[in-house]
């Protein structure tokens, strides 16, 4: 756990390292989801470097906060940051999607740092809500952080959870929407428009924040504000770019679930290394 705000320049360097590991493991696996993994890099770094209570040497520590990755197909990003933070050896990233590996195409229990099996869109939010209720009943001050995709907002289950969490005033329950605007079949607004998203959450009784999801200073500041809210759950609409950092992936739905080949990896790593 980090008590004080980290330096943003350091996090920008970490973002390059994280995107590099994501691209390498996807290339090695020959399958996976680069777009939604690259879009949430700064969201994850803000959590692990500032907001989240955790201990990689004791991943089941009772006093830890819980991080639920509801958009489970983005797990390469989660795996990469868990490895970089010491939950398991970095070399294990090369086993992504291999037979017998702990790193499957969607998160599974058994890998340190993974709280639940996830990937069925919308269900992670419901599980996180149940955790938040349970921790309150147990008298704990545990925070539950849940990362969702904006395509998930098309699921009715999300809005049942939103209604209930506000009813129970779960102020230790925080949802982060990685709003990259693109889902598997094209722009979210064309598949099923979900806007105005922040206003919809507010209508259900949540305190909503909306920022550039790649601006690390804004992310850190907003996490701080979210943790200060009392009496209502909070949601962050983080506006991001799908495939952030790689020009030929950015905003392109064709890179939702396709791994880069060797030539594409070389080009992507050259761009990511510039930290664009």
Buried (B, 14 or more C-beta within 10 A) or exposed (E): EEEEBBEBEEBBEBBBBBBBBBBBBBBBBEEBBBBBBBBBBBBBBBBBBBBBBBBBEEBEEEEBBBBBBBBBBBBBBBBBBBBBBBBBEEEBBBBBBEEEBBBBBBBBEEBBBBBBBBBBBBBBBBBBBBBBBEBBEEEEEBBBBBBBBBBBBBBEBBBBBBEBBBEBEBBBBBBBBBBBBBBBEEEBEEBEEBBEBBEBBBBBBBBBBBBBBBBBEBBBBBBEEBBEBEEBBBBBBBBBBBBBBBEEBBBBBEBBBBBBEEEBBEEBBEBBEEEE
